[in-house]
Each structure stands twice: as structure tokens, then as C-alpha cells.
Amino acid sequence: MTSPLPLAIAALAAVAAGAVNALAGGGTLITFPTLTALGLPAVDANVTNTIAVAPGHLGATLAQKRDLAGQRGRLLRLVPSALAGGLVGGLLLLFTTERLFRQLVPWLILLASALLAVQEPLRAWLLKRLGRGGHASHEALAVLPVFAASVYGGYFGAGLSVIVLAALGLLVEDTLTRLNATKQAVGFAANTAAAALFVFSGHVHWTFAAVMAVGAVAGGALGGRLAGRVRPATLRAVVVSVGVAVGLVYLLRR
């Protein structure tokens, strides 16, 4: 039976991650290292984290329900691709040995940190590009990069939204607000597919997952209240710095 102190630490990390996700993104860069520091094997920590953050993905998707209106055809094309990609990524994780995954962890964390770092410049570039209008829409082609991004999402997940938004912005002609909503639906689908697979994997530490799910939801609500008081760019820079530091620590410990 897990003692109260590790559970409290995991719950607090989830609260912080939920708030960070609501304000800037990158919450996994807090929760995953916390779980490994608490003694969970790397694969178990990743699987447990995926289960724990699933309610947050649902909440983010429902929050943008209005912007998903009129996108039924697009979602019918992209969501199955995201589900398939998330399932493939989850299967790849479950067939990855603990030793190999530990070797990959530093690079996955550094990649996620890099994706988070380019999120705001990417958003600014997409706003400029989409604002000009007139570029051709290749929506059918978006199925392939969404599938590839979802494989990554099912395997590790941090930074998935940045990849998906970039693919949508390049291939689909629409407003950034509506593409953001599509991105949330794609991320929710990929995460749900992987989480559904992980439920039966034997790698989930359910007590941690339960307290972290509650913490993440509470953190998301807290992040909503802090919006306007905390600069997302500043918070993002802090999370990126922490992510890089954690990635380097993992790299040096290999």
C-alpha cells in the first residue's frame, strides 16, 4: 500500500501540471519526472500519467465545443486517424523494455521542452499565415501527419498539441480558434485510445492515477482563475527551463 506522503506529492504535482496546462501547456514535464522520482519504473510512470491526465483532455475539448460546431466532416476524417495513432503509440510503449525506455526518456523530455519552446512563435506565425488567407487547403492530407503525431502522443504525449496545430495550420484553411478546437479533439482522441489500452496493461498504479486525476482537474480550475494574473509566456519559459534541466539530469544519470 502506498504511503500518504508520495500520494500527496503526486497530487500536488498534478495540481501544478493542471494549472500549467490551462495557462501554457507542458504539465507532463512536471508529473512524469515526479512519478519516476517517487520510485515508479519509467514505463509505469508514463502509463499512469497518461491515465491521470485523461480527464483534463476531455475538459479541454468540452471547453471548446462551440468552436467545433460545423467541423463534423473534418472530425470524422481526423479523429479516427488520431485514435489509430494513439493506439499504435500505446502498443509501441508497452512493447518497449524498461531499459530502452529509460534510455529514450531524456530525449523525449528534451523534445517535449523544445516543442513547448516553439509553441508561441508557431502560434504567431500561424496567425500571420492564416490571416493572409488565400492559401490552398489540403485537408485530406492532414490525416497522415495527425496519425504520426498521435503515435508520438500515445507513446509519450508531451508536446503533441504543438505538432498537431502545426500540421493543421499548414494543411487546413480555417481560423486559428477553430483549428485550436480541432487540435483539442485530436489530442483527446489520441490520449483516450492509449489510455483505454493502458487500463488493461498491468502498468497502471491506480492509487497514483486517482489522486493525480483529481489534482489535475483542480489544477485546471486554478489555472482558469489565474488567467490574466500570470503571463503564459513567463510560465512557459519556466516550464521549458525545468524540462531541459530534468532532461539533462536524466541524460547524465544514464
C-alpha positions as CSV (number, residue, x, y, z in Angstrom):
1,M,0.0,0.0,0.0
2,T,1.3,3.4,-1.0
3,S,2.0,5.7,2.0
4,P,0.3,9.2,2.2
5,L,3.4,11.3,1.5
6,P,4.2,10.0,-2.0
7,L,0.5,10.3,-2.9
8,A,0.4,13.9,-1.6
9,I,3.5,14.8,-3.6
10,A,1.9,13.2,-6.8
11,A,-1.3,15.1,-6.1
12,L,0.5,18.4,-5.7
13,A,2.5,17.8,-8.9
14,A,-0.8,17.1,-10.7
15,V,-2.4,20.3,-9.4
16,A,0.7,22.2,-10.7
17,A,0.5,20.4,-14.0
18,G,-3.2,21.0,-14.4
19,A,-2.7,24.8,-13.8
20,V,0.3,24.9,-16.1
21,N,-1.7,23.1,-18.9
22,A,-4.5,25.6,-18.5
23,L,-2.2,28.5,-18.8
24,A,0.7,27.5,-21.0
25,G,1.0,23.7,-21.6
26,G,3.7,21.3,-20.7
27,G,2.2,19.7,-17.5
28,T,3.7,16.3,-18.3
29,L,7.1,17.8,-17.8
30,I,6.1,18.1,-14.1
31,T,4.1,14.9,-13.5
32,F,6.3,12.3,-15.3
33,P,9.6,13.2,-13.5
34,T,7.7,13.4,-10.2
35,L,6.4,9.8,-10.6
36,T,9.8,8.5,-11.5
37,A,11.4,10.4,-8.6
38,L,8.8,8.6,-6.4
39,G,10.1,5.3,-7.5
40,L,7.8,4.2,-10.3
41,P,9.5,2.5,-13.2
42,A,9.7,4.8,-16.3
43,V,7.1,2.8,-18.4
44,D,4.7,2.6,-15.4
45,A,5.1,6.3,-14.7
46,N,4.3,7.2,-18.3
47,V,1.3,4.9,-18.4
48,T,0.0,6.1,-15.1
49,N,0.5,9.7,-16.1
50,T,-1.5,9.1,-19.4
51,I,-4.4,7.7,-17.4
52,A,-4.3,10.6,-14.9
53,V,-4.4,13.4,-17.4
54,A,-7.2,11.9,-19.5
55,P,-9.9,13.9,-17.7
56,G,-8.0,17.1,-18.5
57,H,-8.1,16.3,-22.2
58,L,-11.9,15.8,-22.0
59,G,-12.4,19.0,-20.2
60,A,-10.3,21.0,-22.7
61,T,-12.2,19.5,-25.6
62,L,-15.6,20.3,-24.0
63,A,-14.5,23.8,-23.2
64,Q,-14.1,24.4,-27.0
65,K,-17.3,22.6,-28.0
66,R,-18.7,25.8,-29.6
67,D,-15.7,26.2,-31.8
68,L,-16.1,22.6,-33.0
69,A,-19.5,23.4,-34.5
70,G,-19.6,22.9,-38.2
71,Q,-16.5,20.7,-38.2
72,R,-18.2,17.3,-38.3
73,G,-16.7,16.3,-41.6
74,R,-13.2,17.3,-40.5
75,L,-13.5,15.4,-37.2
76,L,-14.9,12.3,-38.9
77,R,-11.7,12.3,-41.0
78,L,-9.1,13.2,-38.4
79,V,-10.4,11.6,-35.1
80,P,-10.2,8.0,-36.4
81,S,-6.6,8.7,-37.6
82,A,-5.8,10.1,-34.1
83,L,-7.4,7.1,-32.4
84,A,-5.4,4.7,-34.6
85,G,-2.2,6.6,-34.0
86,G,-2.7,6.8,-30.2
87,L,-3.4,3.0,-30.2
88,V,-0.2,2.3,-32.2
89,G,1.8,4.6,-29.9
90,G,0.4,2.9,-26.8
91,L,1.3,-0.5,-28.2
92,L,4.8,0.6,-29.0
93,L,5.2,1.8,-25.5
94,L,4.0,-1.5,-24.0
95,F,6.4,-3.4,-26.2
96,T,9.3,-1.2,-25.2
97,T,11.5,-2.6,-22.5
98,E,12.1,-0.6,-19.3
99,R,15.8,-0.3,-20.1
100,L,15.2,1.0,-23.6
101,F,12.5,3.5,-22.5
102,R,14.8,4.8,-19.7
103,Q,17.4,5.5,-22.4
104,L,14.8,7.3,-24.5
105,V,13.4,9.4,-21.6
106,P,16.0,12.2,-21.7
107,W,15.5,12.7,-25.4
108,L,11.7,12.6,-25.1
109,I,11.8,15.2,-22.4
110,L,14.1,17.4,-24.3
111,L,12.0,17.1,-27.4
112,A,8.9,18.0,-25.4
113,S,10.7,21.0,-24.0
114,A,11.7,22.1,-27.5
115,L,8.1,21.8,-28.8
116,L,6.9,23.8,-25.9
117,A,9.5,26.5,-26.5
118,V,8.4,26.9,-30.2
119,Q,4.7,27.0,-29.3
120,E,4.3,30.7,-29.1
121,P,6.4,31.6,-32.2
122,L,4.5,28.9,-34.1
123,R,1.2,30.4,-33.0
124,A,2.3,33.9,-34.1
125,W,3.4,32.5,-37.5
126,L,0.1,30.7,-38.0
127,L,-1.9,33.8,-37.1
128,K,0.0,35.7,-39.7
129,R,-0.3,33.0,-42.3
130,L,-4.0,32.3,-41.7
131,G,-4.7,36.0,-41.6
132,R,-3.4,36.5,-45.1
133,G,-5.8,33.8,-46.4
134,G,-5.8,32.6,-49.9
135,H,-3.6,29.5,-49.4
136,A,-4.8,26.2,-50.6
137,S,-6.4,23.8,-48.2
138,H,-5.2,20.2,-48.3
139,E,-7.4,18.8,-45.5
140,A,-7.3,15.2,-46.7
141,L,-3.5,15.2,-46.4
142,A,-3.8,16.2,-42.7
143,V,-4.8,12.6,-41.9
144,L,-1.2,11.4,-42.3
145,P,0.6,13.9,-40.0
146,V,-2.2,13.6,-37.5
147,F,-1.7,9.9,-37.4
148,A,2.1,10.3,-37.0
149,A,1.7,12.9,-34.3
150,S,-0.8,10.7,-32.5
151,V,1.6,7.8,-32.5
152,Y,4.0,10.1,-30.6
153,G,1.1,11.2,-28.4
154,G,0.3,7.6,-27.4
155,Y,3.9,6.8,-26.8
156,F,4.8,9.9,-24.6
157,G,2.5,12.7,-25.3
158,A,4.1,15.9,-24.1
159,G,4.1,18.5,-26.9
160,L,1.5,16.6,-29.0
161,S,-0.7,19.7,-29.4
162,V,2.2,21.7,-30.9
163,I,2.8,19.1,-33.6
164,V,-0.9,18.8,-34.4
165,L,-1.5,22.5,-34.6
166,A,1.4,22.9,-36.9
167,A,0.1,20.2,-39.3
168,L,-3.4,21.7,-39.3
169,G,-2.1,25.2,-39.8
170,L,-0.1,24.1,-42.8
171,L,-2.7,22.0,-44.5
172,V,-6.1,23.3,-43.4
173,E,-7.6,26.7,-44.2
174,D,-9.6,27.9,-41.2
175,T,-9.3,30.3,-38.3
176,L,-6.8,29.6,-35.6
177,T,-9.6,29.4,-33.0
178,R,-11.3,26.6,-34.9
179,L,-8.0,24.8,-35.5
180,N,-7.2,25.0,-31.8
181,A,-10.6,23.3,-31.1
182,T,-9.8,20.6,-33.7
183,K,-6.4,20.1,-32.1
184,Q,-8.0,19.5,-28.7
185,A,-10.3,16.9,-30.2
186,V,-7.4,15.2,-31.9
187,G,-5.3,15.2,-28.7
188,F,-8.3,13.8,-26.7
189,A,-8.8,11.0,-29.2
190,A,-5.1,10.0,-29.2
191,N,-4.9,10.1,-25.4
192,T,-8.1,8.2,-25.0
193,A,-7.0,5.4,-27.3
194,A,-3.7,5.0,-25.5
195,A,-5.4,5.2,-22.0
196,A,-8.0,2.6,-22.9
197,L,-5.2,0.3,-23.9
198,F,-3.2,1.0,-20.8
199,V,-6.1,0.2,-18.5
200,F,-5.6,-3.5,-19.1
201,S,-1.8,-3.3,-19.3
202,G,-0.9,-4.0,-15.7
203,H,1.4,-1.0,-15.7
204,V,-1.1,1.5,-14.1
205,H,-0.6,2.5,-10.4
206,W,-4.2,3.2,-9.8
207,T,-3.8,5.0,-6.5
208,F,-1.4,7.5,-8.0
209,A,-3.6,7.8,-11.1
210,A,-6.7,8.5,-9.0
211,V,-5.2,11.2,-6.8
212,M,-3.5,12.8,-9.8
213,A,-6.6,12.9,-11.8
214,V,-8.4,14.8,-9.1
215,G,-5.3,17.1,-8.7
216,A,-5.2,17.8,-12.4
217,V,-8.8,18.8,-12.6
218,A,-8.4,21.0,-9.5
219,G,-5.3,22.5,-11.1
220,G,-7.1,23.2,-14.3
221,A,-9.7,25.1,-12.4
222,L,-7.0,27.0,-10.5
223,G,-5.3,27.8,-13.8
224,G,-8.5,29.3,-15.1
225,R,-8.7,31.6,-12.1
226,L,-5.1,32.7,-12.5
227,A,-5.6,33.5,-16.2
228,G,-4.8,37.2,-16.6
229,R,-2.7,37.3,-13.5
230,V,0.1,35.1,-14.8
231,R,1.9,35.7,-18.1
232,P,1.7,32.4,-20.1
233,A,5.0,33.3,-21.8
234,T,6.8,33.6,-18.5
235,L,5.3,30.4,-17.2
236,R,6.1,28.6,-20.4
237,A,9.7,29.7,-20.1
238,V,9.9,28.4,-16.6
239,V,8.4,25.0,-17.6
240,V,10.8,24.8,-20.6
241,S,13.8,25.5,-18.4
242,V,12.7,22.9,-15.9
243,G,12.1,20.4,-18.7
244,V,15.6,21.0,-20.1
245,A,17.2,20.7,-16.7
246,V,15.3,17.4,-16.0
247,G,16.2,16.1,-19.4
248,L,19.9,16.8,-18.8
249,V,19.7,15.2,-15.4
250,Y,18.2,12.0,-16.9
251,L,20.9,12.1,-19.6
252,L,23.7,12.4,-17.2
253,R,22.4,9.6,-15.0
254,R,22.2,7.1,-17.8
